Amino acid sequence: MPSAKELVTKFSDLKTLPHVALRLTRLVNDERSTMQDFEEIIKLDPVLVTRLLRLVNSPYFGLINKVESIPKAVVYVGMKNLRNLVAVEALRNLFRGGEAENGFSRKNLWVHSATVAIVAEMIAKRIFGQEGEDVFLAGIIHDVGLIIEDQLAGEALRRACGVYDPSKNTLVGCEQEIIGCDHSEVGTLLAKDWRLPPEVIKAIRHHHDREKKYPLTSITSILQLAEYIAGKLNYSPIVGRFDPLPPHLVRHVRSMMANYKVIMRDLPGEMAKAKDLYDPNA
Amino acid sequence: MIPTDFDNVFADLVDGVEDLRGLLQTLRRRLPHAWLELHGDDGVVVTEPAGGSPLAAEAATIAGLLEQALAGNELVAAQGRGGEWFYAVPLAKAEAVLVAALPGRQGNLLVEPHGRDLLLSAVDYALLDQEQQLLVIENQQVYRQINVHKQQYSALIEDNFRQYRLIQEKEKEYARKLESEIARQTAELRSTNARLEKASRLQNEFLANMSHELRTPMNAIIGFSELLSETDLDPDQSEYAKTIKEAAGNLLVLINDILDLAKIEAGKVELDSEPFALRELVEGVASLFRLPAAAKKVAFMVEIEEGLPALLVGDGNRLRQILINLVGNAMKFTDRGRVAIIVQAGRCCGEQVEVIFSVRDTGIGIAADRQQAIFDKFTQADGSTTRKYGGTGLGLAICSQLVKLMGGDIRVESVEGEGSSFIFSIPMASRRPLPLAPAAEAASVEADAPVGGVGALRILLVEDNPVNQRLASIIVSKQGCELAVASDGLEALAQLRAHPFDLVLMDVQMPNMDGLEATRKIREIEASPAGRAEYAGLRDRQRPLVIVGLTAHARKEDEQACYGVGMNGFLSKPIVKDRLVAFLREEAERLASSSS
């Protein structure tokens, strides 16, 4: 049975993620980086430049002026948002293809990831009054471990999905048993490789952890809330099955019910605005 | 897309009771003294205030009311067993029915004129309160989002500023690097320039020295071989002396050519820009070759196009040099037929006229594949040429360089065995001829007059080289002049202090005090009456002492230096006997005419 590390190493060797995307996500953490550096790297992938500018000008950002260059995009939406878009573009291709079986399909997983990202961003901003960029990134990338498992241990993953029953066991438990590692472990290693922010890495690591109480405002908790909501909306990685919400988060939601209801009311509109981001056919 | 239900996401988390209880509390705030019950569509019932409600005892009445309410009635009332009235209002949005009793109140409220309205308004208000709570929450969320955006924008602005600073820093750094790079390159260029300047100066000095060093011994060889051939010699010796003289002459030509070319290539040649008479110049060149041509039985012709201006502005001397060279070549390689100099006008533009010179011969010609190379240095039409015809191979290179220097170009047209034409064109300014001055006529008359002897001139020769001293003294004394010799400028001044002289032959390059310095001194002394009194040679003179420079430096700047310090004439070494004699004769005549 392969370890998470072996999977990530093998996966990186496949070079399925564009090198440019890796360099850009690393660049954003560097305090000495400028829009010039950003442009210099992204210029290497002209297709990515076009797609990025299209997304920057999509309703999701609601910019008044049209942005026609990468430096201008950096000025208007900031490097963190551009990093998110680069991740979106890199992952979108990764979530293509593959067969649907035992409730798992890459396409589902992609819509799930996008929904979680959008809901998580809404919760962060509307309930906790926090910036939503890192939360969005955590949402879009939190299940990337499943894709890696699907590529390198596809059959085992399908079996794990088949055994998974939220009333008896957990998805990560099934993965550990059948594959030998789980997608939060694998995703964490990849995120570390990408040099993503520590908070994001932590959230990917613990998004299925129901034992420990994470602070309400942590990305981990927000991710768990968003995952639950996405599951309820039938956007779960394994259709129709998802882990229940940890008890302290249940209490939180009940105490803020009206707030969450407002979010649910506005969610369809927000998802429509972000359609360009998650549309698997874009 | 998968079907989704945005409304019931939290159904699992919240039991219906809680929702109803919230609503009931809101209703209670509007109707604080009423007994209230909410009957959910799913059968859940919540009561306010809890416990002891009279409603509990009236289940049958209430069931009847609920039935009516669910049937679509807006507000219904019924009297209970205890005589109290109960009312029911269906709340469609909450999926429940409100049942209320108003303790302390007798009679049916609904039969009173405004009773129904009041009750319904109270319920509506309560429902509006509920909605308002939602609006407040929405508002809070909007407010939080605005705050997040504010924070994000200030973070964005800060980050943009950070980048701006970084980019600015980078640009400054780049500018600094550029500046230091420019400074470095400038320094490098400066030092290279200095080095080149020094090299150029050294080359200049070398040229000057070579010129001197080469001509000085030539001076002796030519001079003495000439003197030797004038002594009593037997035929063999006479032949030897003649050979030496000829060989030395050839060598001098070669040395002059090499120095000339070196000067041209070093960019040291400055062209004159003086008016000269074109026809005179060409005829002058032709006259040099008419006799040799007649001797070889080769026809010699000169054709000058009528339309050409008589006076042109340019370097006549250099033009003459080119023509002599080309005609010399033509003569050398032509044994029968003819040699011709043809001058034509080319394009004309205002004062500017392009003059085309052709030198044509019917000589041996040049093979087509050699025609380009002949303008290169040390190249002749073929290797055997040197053996058969002599020459240095420098002549055409010099011509080509000079023509280029004058802004023209030179080419050759030739058929082997039939002859060659060298054609060069030079753009020159034309000058309208001045009316002939009477003085010039007088001069030409004088030139034609027979020249007399040199007479007994008193001459001071200032020369450090003993060989040259002897050579000059032999030439001078043969003309019957008195000669004193000084070996440098200081000695010359000493001589002048003691004796009067008519003429000083002054070498330029000498130890202790050179000729230029000595001349300057002499002119100074002449200028001050006190100084003049001390010098016997200068004291009684009516006009300045005639000083003639002698120098192996045949360069233009040397000549200028001589005139610059006040010399009256200039002879370049090696001393050509005829020229020195001519000079002496001229001086003697002037002396005779001024004294008569």
Interface residues (C-beta under 8 A of the other chain):
Chain A: E31 R32 S33 T34 M35 Q36 V74 V75 V77 G78 M79 N108 V111 A124 K125 R126 I127 F128 G129 Q130 E131 G132 E133 I229 K232 L233 N234 Y235 V239 L245 V250 V253 R254 M257 A258 N259 Y260 K261 V262 I263 M264 R265 L267 P268
Chain B: I2 P3 T4 D5 F6 D7 N8 V9 F10 D12 L13 V14 E18 Q133 L134 I137 E138 Q140 Q141 R144 Q145 N147 V148 Q151 Q152 A155 L156 D159 N160 R162 Q163 L166 I167 K170
